[in-house]
Amino acid sequence: MCLAIPAEVTELLPDDMAKVSLGGVVKSVSVALLDEVAVGDYVVLHVGHALARIDAEEARRTLALLAEAGR
């Protein structure tokens, strides 16, 4: 089983990379698999790669479910 987590893009970097934020944790990830990414987009991350863009509401719902499951 694999788990993909939504994160917000905070900065675009060279070489198909971006900084993302997830609960205050900032990571550099590859966005090479996506056609277009902008600051403020939410992406689904798996093992350091953004796999897809999702809308902000879907990201918030998913993060809330993950937080609830972690209690």
PDB file with one MODEL, atoms N, CA, C and O in Angstrom:
MODEL        1
ATOM      1  N   MET A   1       0.844  -1.174   0.000  1.00  0.00           N
ATOM      2  CA  MET A   1       0.000   0.000   0.000  1.00  0.00           C
ATOM      3  C   MET A   1       0.886   1.232   0.000  1.00  0.00           C
ATOM      4  O   MET A   1       1.919   1.262   0.668  1.00  0.00           O
ATOM      5  N   CYS A   2       0.483   2.246  -0.748  1.00  0.00           N
ATOM      6  CA  CYS A   2       1.236   3.491  -0.744  1.00  0.00           C
ATOM      7  C   CYS A   2       0.313   4.621  -0.329  1.00  0.00           C
ATOM      8  O   CYS A   2      -0.906   4.534  -0.481  1.00  0.00           O
ATOM      9  N   LEU A   3       0.900   5.667   0.189  1.00  0.00           N
ATOM     10  CA  LEU A   3       0.150   6.809   0.673  1.00  0.00           C
ATOM     11  C   LEU A   3       0.653   8.060  -0.027  1.00  0.00           C
ATOM     12  O   LEU A   3       1.851   8.341  -0.023  1.00  0.00           O
ATOM     13  N   ALA A   4      -0.251   8.802  -0.621  1.00  0.00           N
ATOM     14  CA  ALA A   4       0.088  10.074  -1.239  1.00  0.00           C
ATOM     15  C   ALA A   4      -0.560  11.175  -0.401  1.00  0.00           C
ATOM     16  O   ALA A   4      -1.695  11.028   0.052  1.00  0.00           O
ATOM     17  N   ILE A   5       0.160  12.271  -0.198  1.00  0.00           N
ATOM     18  CA  ILE A   5      -0.278  13.318   0.712  1.00  0.00           C
ATOM     19  C   ILE A   5      -0.344  14.651  -0.027  1.00  0.00           C
ATOM     20  O   ILE A   5       0.576  14.982  -0.775  1.00  0.00           O
ATOM     21  N   PRO A   6      -1.423  15.430   0.170  1.00  0.00           N
ATOM     22  CA  PRO A   6      -1.502  16.750  -0.452  1.00  0.00           C
ATOM     23  C   PRO A   6      -0.568  17.741   0.231  1.00  0.00           C
ATOM     24  O   PRO A   6      -0.395  17.710   1.449  1.00  0.00           O
ATOM     25  N   ALA A   7       0.028  18.613  -0.563  1.00  0.00           N
ATOM     26  CA  ALA A   7       0.890  19.679  -0.051  1.00  0.00           C
ATOM     27  C   ALA A   7       0.741  20.896  -0.952  1.00  0.00           C
ATOM     28  O   ALA A   7       0.427  20.768  -2.136  1.00  0.00           O
ATOM     29  N   GLU A   8       0.967  22.078  -0.384  1.00  0.00           N
ATOM     30  CA  GLU A   8       0.834  23.323  -1.137  1.00  0.00           C
ATOM     31  C   GLU A   8       2.184  23.752  -1.701  1.00  0.00           C
ATOM     32  O   GLU A   8       3.192  23.758  -0.996  1.00  0.00           O
ATOM     33  N   VAL A   9       2.187  24.109  -2.977  1.00  0.00           N
ATOM     34  CA  VAL A   9       3.397  24.609  -3.622  1.00  0.00           C
ATOM     35  C   VAL A   9       3.639  26.038  -3.133  1.00  0.00           C
ATOM     36  O   VAL A   9       2.773  26.903  -3.263  1.00  0.00           O
ATOM     37  N   THR A  10       4.825  26.275  -2.570  1.00  0.00           N
ATOM     38  CA  THR A  10       5.160  27.605  -2.044  1.00  0.00           C
ATOM     39  C   THR A  10       6.193  28.335  -2.889  1.00  0.00           C
ATOM     40  O   THR A  10       6.309  29.558  -2.812  1.00  0.00           O
ATOM     41  N   GLU A  11       6.943  27.592  -3.693  1.00  0.00           N
ATOM     42  CA  GLU A  11       7.981  28.218  -4.523  1.00  0.00           C
ATOM     43  C   GLU A  11       8.338  27.283  -5.667  1.00  0.00           C
ATOM     44  O   GLU A  11       8.450  26.072  -5.476  1.00  0.00           O
ATOM     45  N   LEU A  12       8.517  27.846  -6.855  1.00  0.00           N
ATOM     46  CA  LEU A  12       8.990  27.068  -7.992  1.00  0.00           C
ATOM     47  C   LEU A  12      10.502  27.198  -8.073  1.00  0.00           C
ATOM     48  O   LEU A  12      11.045  28.292  -7.919  1.00  0.00           O
ATOM     49  N   LEU A  13      11.172  26.101  -8.311  1.00  0.00           N
ATOM     50  CA  LEU A  13      12.630  26.050  -8.376  1.00  0.00           C
ATOM     51  C   LEU A  13      13.064  25.602  -9.763  1.00  0.00           C
ATOM     52  O   LEU A  13      12.246  25.086 -10.524  1.00  0.00           O
ATOM     53  N   PRO A  14      14.326  25.785 -10.104  1.00  0.00           N
ATOM     54  CA  PRO A  14      14.819  25.300 -11.400  1.00  0.00           C
ATOM     55  C   PRO A  14      14.771  23.775 -11.488  1.00  0.00           C
ATOM     56  O   PRO A  14      14.604  23.087 -10.482  1.00  0.00           O
ATOM     57  N   ASP A  15      14.917  23.271 -12.690  1.00  0.00           N
ATOM     58  CA  ASP A  15      15.045  21.834 -12.958  1.00  0.00           C
ATOM     59  C   ASP A  15      13.828  21.023 -12.520  1.00  0.00           C
ATOM     60  O   ASP A  15      13.967  19.939 -11.955  1.00  0.00           O
ATOM     61  N   ASP A  16      12.629  21.558 -12.787  1.00  0.00           N
ATOM     62  CA  ASP A  16      11.376  20.840 -12.478  1.00  0.00           C
ATOM     63  C   ASP A  16      11.253  20.473 -11.006  1.00  0.00           C
ATOM     64  O   ASP A  16      10.787  19.386 -10.663  1.00  0.00           O
ATOM     65  N   MET A  17      11.674  21.385 -10.144  1.00  0.00           N
ATOM     66  CA  MET A  17      11.560  21.183  -8.704  1.00  0.00           C
ATOM     67  C   MET A  17      10.693  22.295  -8.125  1.00  0.00           C
ATOM     68  O   MET A  17      10.532  23.354  -8.732  1.00  0.00           O
ATOM     69  N   ALA A  18      10.139  22.039  -6.945  1.00  0.00           N
ATOM     70  CA  ALA A  18       9.347  23.050  -6.240  1.00  0.00           C
ATOM     71  C   ALA A  18       9.482  22.817  -4.748  1.00  0.00           C
ATOM     72  O   ALA A  18       9.755  21.705  -4.297  1.00  0.00           O
ATOM     73  N   LYS A  19       9.284  23.893  -3.987  1.00  0.00           N
ATOM     74  CA  LYS A  19       9.177  23.761  -2.541  1.00  0.00           C
ATOM     75  C   LYS A  19       7.699  23.636  -2.219  1.00  0.00           C
ATOM     76  O   LYS A  19       6.866  24.357  -2.767  1.00  0.00           O
ATOM     77  N   VAL A  20       7.384  22.710  -1.322  1.00  0.00           N
ATOM     78  CA  VAL A  20       6.011  22.519  -0.887  1.00  0.00           C
ATOM     79  C   VAL A  20       5.963  22.572   0.632  1.00  0.00           C
ATOM     80  O   VAL A  20       6.958  22.317   1.310  1.00  0.00           O
ATOM     81  N   SER A  21       4.795  22.904   1.150  1.00  0.00           N
ATOM     82  CA  SER A  21       4.593  22.982   2.587  1.00  0.00           C
ATOM     83  C   SER A  21       3.479  22.033   2.978  1.00  0.00           C
ATOM     84  O   SER A  21       2.426  21.976   2.343  1.00  0.00           O
ATOM     85  N   LEU A  22       3.741  21.296   4.036  1.00  0.00           N
ATOM     86  CA  LEU A  22       2.740  20.379   4.581  1.00  0.00           C
ATOM     87  C   LEU A  22       2.786  20.503   6.090  1.00  0.00           C
ATOM     88  O   LEU A  22       3.685  19.970   6.741  1.00  0.00           O
ATOM     89  N   GLY A  23       1.811  21.212   6.642  1.00  0.00           N
ATOM     90  CA  GLY A  23       1.761  21.376   8.087  1.00  0.00           C
ATOM     91  C   GLY A  23       2.985  22.068   8.654  1.00  0.00           C
ATOM     92  O   GLY A  23       3.421  21.747   9.760  1.00  0.00           O
ATOM     93  N   GLY A  24       3.542  23.006   7.920  1.00  0.00           N
ATOM     94  CA  GLY A  24       4.714  23.727   8.379  1.00  0.00           C
ATOM     95  C   GLY A  24       6.042  23.099   7.990  1.00  0.00           C
ATOM     96  O   GLY A  24       7.091  23.722   8.152  1.00  0.00           O
ATOM     97  N   VAL A  25       6.011  21.889   7.484  1.00  0.00           N
ATOM     98  CA  VAL A  25       7.226  21.219   7.011  1.00  0.00           C
ATOM     99  C   VAL A  25       7.421  21.591   5.546  1.00  0.00           C
ATOM    100  O   VAL A  25       6.516  21.411   4.732  1.00  0.00           O
ATOM    101  N   VAL A  26       8.595  22.109   5.210  1.00  0.00           N
ATOM    102  CA  VAL A  26       8.889  22.520   3.840  1.00  0.00           C
ATOM    103  C   VAL A  26       9.877  21.536   3.226  1.00  0.00           C
ATOM    104  O   VAL A  26      10.914  21.234   3.815  1.00  0.00           O
ATOM    105  N   LYS A  27       9.546  21.043   2.042  1.00  0.00           N
ATOM    106  CA  LYS A  27      10.394  20.073   1.335  1.00  0.00           C
ATOM    107  C   LYS A  27      10.549  20.507  -0.117  1.00  0.00           C
ATOM    108  O   LYS A  27       9.684  21.187  -0.669  1.00  0.00           O
ATOM    109  N   SER A  28      11.650  20.113  -0.723  1.00  0.00           N
ATOM    110  CA  SER A  28      11.821  20.271  -2.166  1.00  0.00           C
ATOM    111  C   SER A  28      11.423  18.963  -2.822  1.00  0.00           C
ATOM    112  O   SER A  28      11.874  17.892  -2.416  1.00  0.00           O
ATOM    113  N   VAL A  29      10.571  19.052  -3.845  1.00  0.00           N
ATOM    114  CA  VAL A  29      10.070  17.854  -4.519  1.00  0.00           C
ATOM    115  C   VAL A  29      10.129  18.047  -6.027  1.00  0.00           C
ATOM    116  O   VAL A  29      10.208  19.174  -6.515  1.00  0.00           O
ATOM    117  N   SER A  30      10.090  16.958  -6.748  1.00  0.00           N
ATOM    118  CA  SER A  30      10.061  17.003  -8.201  1.00  0.00           C
ATOM    119  C   SER A  30       8.632  17.248  -8.688  1.00  0.00           C
ATOM    120  O   SER A  30       7.686  16.622  -8.208  1.00  0.00           O
ATOM    121  N   VAL A  31       8.490  18.158  -9.636  1.00  0.00           N
ATOM    122  CA  VAL A  31       7.199  18.383 -10.287  1.00  0.00           C
ATOM    123  C   VAL A  31       7.287  18.019 -11.774  1.00  0.00           C
ATOM    124  O   VAL A  31       6.456  18.442 -12.577  1.00  0.00           O
ATOM    125  N   ALA A  32       8.292  17.240 -12.123  1.00  0.00           N
ATOM    126  CA  ALA A  32       8.545  16.880 -13.521  1.00  0.00           C
ATOM    127  C   ALA A  32       7.399  16.079 -14.143  1.00  0.00           C
ATOM    128  O   ALA A  32       7.247  16.079 -15.364  1.00  0.00           O
ATOM    129  N   LEU A  33       6.601  15.407 -13.336  1.00  0.00           N
ATOM    130  CA  LEU A  33       5.507  14.588 -13.870  1.00  0.00           C
ATOM    131  C   LEU A  33       4.257  15.402 -14.203  1.00  0.00           C
ATOM    132  O   LEU A  33       3.301  14.868 -14.766  1.00  0.00           O
ATOM    133  N   LEU A  34       4.258  16.685 -13.860  1.00  0.00           N
ATOM    134  CA  LEU A  34       3.091  17.537 -14.085  1.00  0.00           C
ATOM    135  C   LEU A  34       3.363  18.529 -15.214  1.00  0.00           C
ATOM    136  O   LEU A  34       4.488  18.999 -15.384  1.00  0.00           O
ATOM    137  N   ASP A  35       2.317  18.839 -15.984  1.00  0.00           N
ATOM    138  CA  ASP A  35       2.462  19.783 -17.094  1.00  0.00           C
ATOM    139  C   ASP A  35       2.672  21.205 -16.603  1.00  0.00           C
ATOM    140  O   ASP A  35       3.599  21.886 -17.042  1.00  0.00           O
ATOM    141  N   GLU A  36       1.833  21.649 -15.713  1.00  0.00           N
ATOM    142  CA  GLU A  36       1.926  23.015 -15.211  1.00  0.00           C
ATOM    143  C   GLU A  36       1.698  23.020 -13.710  1.00  0.00           C
ATOM    144  O   GLU A  36       0.800  22.347 -13.203  1.00  0.00           O
ATOM    145  N   VAL A  37       2.518  23.782 -13.007  1.00  0.00           N
ATOM    146  CA  VAL A  37       2.372  23.944 -11.571  1.00  0.00           C
ATOM    147  C   VAL A  37       2.619  25.409 -11.253  1.00  0.00           C
ATOM    148  O   VAL A  37       3.518  26.031 -11.818  1.00  0.00           O
ATOM    149  N   ALA A  38       1.815  25.960 -10.343  1.00  0.00           N
ATOM    150  CA  ALA A  38       1.974  27.349  -9.932  1.00  0.00           C
ATOM    151  C   ALA A  38       2.020  27.433  -8.414  1.00  0.00           C
ATOM    152  O   ALA A  38       1.512  26.555  -7.717  1.00  0.00           O
ATOM    153  N   VAL A  39       2.628  28.485  -7.916  1.00  0.00           N
ATOM    154  CA  VAL A  39       2.618  28.733  -6.477  1.00  0.00           C
ATOM    155  C   VAL A  39       1.161  28.832  -6.032  1.00  0.00           C
ATOM    156  O   VAL A  39       0.349  29.500  -6.672  1.00  0.00           O
ATOM    157  N   GLY A  40       0.846  28.163  -4.934  1.00  0.00           N
ATOM    158  CA  GLY A  40      -0.524  28.133  -4.429  1.00  0.00           C
ATOM    159  C   GLY A  40      -1.291  26.890  -4.824  1.00  0.00           C
ATOM    160  O   GLY A  40      -2.317  26.578  -4.219  1.00  0.00           O
ATOM    161  N   ASP A  41      -0.809  26.168  -5.836  1.00  0.00           N
ATOM    162  CA  ASP A  41      -1.442  24.902  -6.215  1.00  0.00           C
ATOM    163  C   ASP A  41      -1.236  23.874  -5.115  1.00  0.00           C
ATOM    164  O   ASP A  41      -0.253  23.924  -4.375  1.00  0.00           O
ATOM    165  N   TYR A  42      -2.169  22.951  -5.018  1.00  0.00           N
ATOM    166  CA  TYR A  42      -1.987  21.783  -4.164  1.00  0.00           C
ATOM    167  C   TYR A  42      -1.653  20.602  -5.049  1.00  0.00           C
ATOM    168  O   TYR A  42      -2.282  20.392  -6.086  1.00  0.00           O
ATOM    169  N   VAL A  43      -0.659  19.833  -4.634  1.00  0.00           N
ATOM    170  CA  VAL A  43      -0.251  18.649  -5.375  1.00  0.00           C
ATOM    171  C   VAL A  43      -0.277  17.445  -4.441  1.00  0.00           C
ATOM    172  O   VAL A  43      -0.145  17.584  -3.225  1.00  0.00           O
ATOM    173  N   VAL A  44      -0.447  16.281  -5.017  1.00  0.00           N
ATOM    174  CA  VAL A  44      -0.411  15.046  -4.259  1.00  0.00           C
ATOM    175  C   VAL A  44       1.011  14.494  -4.361  1.00  0.00           C
ATOM    176  O   VAL A  44       1.519  14.276  -5.461  1.00  0.00           O
ATOM    177  N   LEU A  45       1.647  14.271  -3.217  1.00  0.00           N
ATOM    178  CA  LEU A  45       3.040  13.832  -3.164  1.00  0.00           C
ATOM    179  C   LEU A  45       3.153  12.364  -2.812  1.00  0.00           C
ATOM    180  O   LEU A  45       2.401  11.832  -1.996  1.00  0.00           O
ATOM    181  N   HIS A  46       4.122  11.724  -3.458  1.00  0.00           N
ATOM    182  CA  HIS A  46       4.484  10.351  -3.101  1.00  0.00           C
ATOM    183  C   HIS A  46       5.980  10.193  -3.354  1.00  0.00           C
ATOM    184  O   HIS A  46       6.447  10.365  -4.480  1.00  0.00           O
ATOM    185  N   VAL A  47       6.708   9.873  -2.328  1.00  0.00           N
ATOM    186  CA  VAL A  47       8.145   9.616  -2.396  1.00  0.00           C
ATOM    187  C   VAL A  47       8.892  10.744  -3.127  1.00  0.00           C
ATOM    188  O   VAL A  47       9.723  10.486  -3.998  1.00  0.00           O
ATOM    189  N   GLY A  48       8.585  11.990  -2.761  1.00  0.00           N
ATOM    190  CA  GLY A  48       9.316  13.122  -3.307  1.00  0.00           C
ATOM    191  C   GLY A  48       8.913  13.585  -4.691  1.00  0.00           C
ATOM    192  O   GLY A  48       9.585  14.427  -5.287  1.00  0.00           O
ATOM    193  N   HIS A  49       7.819  13.043  -5.207  1.00  0.00           N
ATOM    194  CA  HIS A  49       7.344  13.426  -6.539  1.00  0.00           C
ATOM    195  C   HIS A  49       5.897  13.890  -6.464  1.00  0.00           C
ATOM    196  O   HIS A  49       5.065  13.242  -5.830  1.00  0.00           O
ATOM    197  N   ALA A  50       5.601  15.001  -7.107  1.00  0.00           N
ATOM    198  CA  ALA A  50       4.225  15.452  -7.238  1.00  0.00           C
ATOM    199  C   ALA A  50       3.585  14.645  -8.360  1.00  0.00           C
ATOM    200  O   ALA A  50       4.051  14.665  -9.500  1.00  0.00           O
ATOM    201  N   LEU A  51       2.516  13.938  -8.025  1.00  0.00           N
ATOM    202  CA  LEU A  51       1.871  13.052  -8.998  1.00  0.00           C
ATOM    203  C   LEU A  51       0.701  13.707  -9.723  1.00  0.00           C
ATOM    204  O   LEU A  51       0.422  13.382 -10.877  1.00  0.00           O
ATOM    205  N   ALA A  52       0.015  14.631  -9.046  1.00  0.00           N
ATOM    206  CA  ALA A  52      -1.171  15.259  -9.631  1.00  0.00           C
ATOM    207  C   ALA A  52      -1.471  16.550  -8.887  1.00  0.00           C
ATOM    208  O   ALA A  52      -1.072  16.721  -7.736  1.00  0.00           O
ATOM    209  N   ARG A  53      -2.178  17.458  -9.552  1.00  0.00           N
ATOM    210  CA  ARG A  53      -2.709  18.645  -8.883  1.00  0.00           C
ATOM    211  C   ARG A  53      -4.105  18.312  -8.391  1.00  0.00           C
ATOM    212  O   ARG A  53      -4.844  17.573  -9.043  1.00  0.00           O
ATOM    213  N   ILE A  54      -4.464  18.863  -7.235  1.00  0.00           N
ATOM    214  CA  ILE A  54      -5.831  18.732  -6.747  1.00  0.00           C
ATOM    215  C   ILE A  54      -6.298  20.100  -6.280  1.00  0.00           C
ATOM    216  O   ILE A  54      -5.484  20.976  -5.989  1.00  0.00           O
ATOM    217  N   ASP A  55      -7.623  20.281  -6.210  1.00  0.00           N
ATOM    218  CA  ASP A  55      -8.114  21.588  -5.778  1.00  0.00           C
ATOM    219  C   ASP A  55      -7.943  21.735  -4.263  1.00  0.00           C
ATOM    220  O   ASP A  55      -7.815  20.754  -3.531  1.00  0.00           O
ATOM    221  N   ALA A  56      -7.946  22.980  -3.825  1.00  0.00           N
ATOM    222  CA  ALA A  56      -7.659  23.294  -2.423  1.00  0.00           C
ATOM    223  C   ALA A  56      -8.644  22.643  -1.471  1.00  0.00           C
ATOM    224  O   ALA A  56      -8.249  22.176  -0.403  1.00  0.00           O
ATOM    225  N   GLU A  57      -9.914  22.601  -1.834  1.00  0.00           N
ATOM    226  CA  GLU A  57     -10.922  21.998  -0.948  1.00  0.00           C
ATOM    227  C   GLU A  57     -10.679  20.498  -0.772  1.00  0.00           C
ATOM    228  O   GLU A  57     -10.776  19.978   0.340  1.00  0.00           O
ATOM    229  N   GLU A  58     -10.370  19.816  -1.850  1.00  0.00           N
ATOM    230  CA  GLU A  58     -10.062  18.376  -1.763  1.00  0.00           C
ATOM    231  C   GLU A  58      -8.819  18.156  -0.896  1.00  0.00           C
ATOM    232  O   GLU A  58      -8.776  17.214  -0.103  1.00  0.00           O
ATOM    233  N   ALA A  59      -7.817  19.013  -1.042  1.00  0.00           N
ATOM    234  CA  ALA A  59      -6.608  18.899  -0.219  1.00  0.00           C
ATOM    235  C   ALA A  59      -6.954  19.081   1.254  1.00  0.00           C
ATOM    236  O   ALA A  59      -6.478  18.319   2.095  1.00  0.00           O
ATOM    237  N   ARG A  60      -7.765  20.066   1.576  1.00  0.00           N
ATOM    238  CA  ARG A  60      -8.148  20.313   2.973  1.00  0.00           C
ATOM    239  C   ARG A  60      -8.925  19.133   3.555  1.00  0.00           C
ATOM    240  O   ARG A  60      -8.683  18.727   4.692  1.00  0.00           O
ATOM    241  N   ARG A  61      -9.856  18.585   2.779  1.00  0.00           N
ATOM    242  CA  ARG A  61     -10.626  17.421   3.269  1.00  0.00           C
ATOM    243  C   ARG A  61      -9.714  16.231   3.523  1.00  0.00           C
ATOM    244  O   ARG A  61      -9.848  15.546   4.537  1.00  0.00           O
ATOM    245  N   THR A  62      -8.786  15.984   2.604  1.00  0.00           N
ATOM    246  CA  THR A  62      -7.870  14.855   2.755  1.00  0.00           C
ATOM    247  C   THR A  62      -6.966  15.042   3.967  1.00  0.00           C
ATOM    248  O   THR A  62      -6.750  14.102   4.733  1.00  0.00           O
ATOM    249  N   LEU A  63      -6.435  16.253   4.145  1.00  0.00           N
ATOM    250  CA  LEU A  63      -5.562  16.515   5.288  1.00  0.00           C
ATOM    251  C   LEU A  63      -6.336  16.379   6.606  1.00  0.00           C
ATOM    252  O   LEU A  63      -5.791  15.895   7.598  1.00  0.00           O
ATOM    253  N   ALA A  64      -7.601  16.803   6.616  1.00  0.00           N
ATOM    254  CA  ALA A  64      -8.415  16.657   7.825  1.00  0.00           C
ATOM    255  C   ALA A  64      -8.646  15.182   8.148  1.00  0.00           C
ATOM    256  O   ALA A  64      -8.589  14.787   9.312  1.00  0.00           O
ATOM    257  N   LEU A  65      -8.902  14.379   7.141  1.00  0.00           N
ATOM    258  CA  LEU A  65      -9.085  12.940   7.367  1.00  0.00           C
ATOM    259  C   LEU A  65      -7.806  12.286   7.878  1.00  0.00           C
ATOM    260  O   LEU A  65      -7.855  11.435   8.766  1.00  0.00           O
ATOM    261  N   LEU A  66      -6.668  12.678   7.325  1.00  0.00           N
ATOM    262  CA  LEU A  66      -5.394  12.128   7.790  1.00  0.00           C
ATOM    263  C   LEU A  66      -5.125  12.528   9.239  1.00  0.00           C
ATOM    264  O   LEU A  66      -4.631  11.720  10.025  1.00  0.00           O
ATOM    265  N   ALA A  67      -5.449  13.777   9.595  1.00  0.00           N
ATOM    266  CA  ALA A  67      -5.251  14.241  10.966  1.00  0.00           C
ATOM    267  C   ALA A  67      -6.162  13.469  11.917  1.00  0.00           C
ATOM    268  O   ALA A  67      -5.751  13.100  13.017  1.00  0.00           O
ATOM    269  N   GLU A  68      -7.399  13.227  11.488  1.00  0.00           N
ATOM    270  CA  GLU A  68      -8.346  12.488  12.322  1.00  0.00           C
ATOM    271  C   GLU A  68      -7.877  11.044  12.510  1.00  0.00           C
ATOM    272  O   GLU A  68      -8.003  10.493  13.603  1.00  0.00           O
ATOM    273  N   ALA A  69      -7.351  10.441  11.479  1.00  0.00           N
ATOM    274  CA  ALA A  69      -6.876   9.058  11.559  1.00  0.00           C
ATOM    275  C   ALA A  69      -5.648   8.934  12.460  1.00  0.00           C
ATOM    276  O   ALA A  69      -5.395   7.872  13.028  1.00  0.00           O
ATOM    277  N   GLY A  70      -4.889  10.020  12.587  1.00  0.00           N
ATOM    278  CA  GLY A  70      -3.687   9.995  13.389  1.00  0.00           C
ATOM    279  C   GLY A  70      -3.922  10.202  14.880  1.00  0.00           C
ATOM    280  O   GLY A  70      -2.979  10.146  15.670  1.00  0.00           O
ATOM    281  N   ARG A  71      -5.148  10.436  15.264  1.00  0.00           N
ATOM    282  CA  ARG A  71      -5.452  10.652  16.683  1.00  0.00           C
ATOM    283  C   ARG A  71      -5.386   9.392  17.477  1.00  0.00           C
ATOM    284  O   ARG A  71      -5.617   9.412  18.686  1.00  0.00           O
TER     285      ARG A  71
ENDMDL
END
